[in-house]
């Protein structure tokens, strides 16, 4: 269910790594928990964040949540479609609903993230 | 249990849609001066082009319109209003009598002291009463609401630390704190650092220890926290924060669980804010305004906002506009004065025994609901709770009924829903706070309604998932309302 080549955080962000760049969004589980997304606030390209820092916020009809950086890095691009179509996060959380493209600063941090199997188990545990 | 299921609720158009050309609610005498032409007397850039767009209606149209839509409303004068964390107490009518006394209601802040003594004395005495209740050295009545009180509290801490040589950088906030705490810290220029609660729903001392360093300006602790759990380690927590030179701010929004029983000022807390519109029975929400006094320990007293109320040797009250170290003014004039009259009335009506008793009733009421409903609803934290209880929708979710459906179904059964989906650390939270205002009969009615919903969830879930059935409007399209809101009425184009 979760793309096999993606990496995951325990705050339910995914990271699709390609060399020293990565695309990041939130998982299908997180999107479903939040319910219908009505607003996504993203940073400016060029901003830099450390791992675990808040890079943006996401608002659903139920709640507002922070979005956390999966690794240290600089924002290369943001998904501008989310401004007018935040529902993409619900309809296609792992693809069209991507949020930011990151220049990964420290490759070794990738080892701290979960693979899809571990994340799937993590989600199952959370459900209980 | 409520007897009927339908009231006199009828559809009502917008007031703009009721507009009839020429209808008006006033009549003016005949013009007896030459008519002025606006185009000649007013600069063109200020002149409106086109219609003003206000509805044309008569007085009786307006009265009936607002009376009709007011019948769709729910209020604390109507029934149980168990919004957790909000403390929707009944607002005793004696508060309205005292606050309308002409000496209070017609007072003006620019009146000379000689004719303001009564109003000043009330503020002076209220400060003293709140000092006694909280165990602190000084209270500022200025802040206009709870979050304003938080902000003022954090400003006091910042100024104090600046005087010590370093304002520091971080403020620690447990994830069970009130949602406004991180914002107050951030506005004061601090980085808010979240601390996770332990499995008992309390602040973990080891996590606190790990987070404490010389950059920590303060810990903002909501006690009892938003899970309704009393942070029993409060003394130890204060000692630990003080050891690294930090201050402890206690969010006193839940003081209605402690009033007359526990004095935060005696447990090591440095600053506390109170919500008069929660703990001290003054109107809440749209009926406000609020009032968020700040109580402080001795070392912070010189910094409280100005003007401060003092009494001279002759027993006369006056305002000191120039206390040397004050952080300055935090609002115009002197607090939401009419609210202070109401809160002081509540304190005097209850007396010290009465205040304690009201706390005991608030805690007993919440625990009665907890006990009666724990067979039907999941209790995510086992720890004993004070004035509010948090259930989750874990049991009902299996039948496809979620917290939102439970809340909507409660409307059909005549009750205002509890706070839902807060605190965020509980999945599908239902946060119930009955307050001391409710009788056993009223609580039993609510409990019966909640049990009925739990049974429906299992046997006829659509009754919940399609609720509300009896209200004027059913489920609102919240998603469209949030994504593409229509904020302004426009006449249909001809």
Interface residues (C-beta under 8 A of the other chain):
Chain A: X33 X36 X38 X39 X59 X61 X62 X63 X65 X86 X87
Chain B: X404 X421 X424 X427 X478 X479 X482 X483
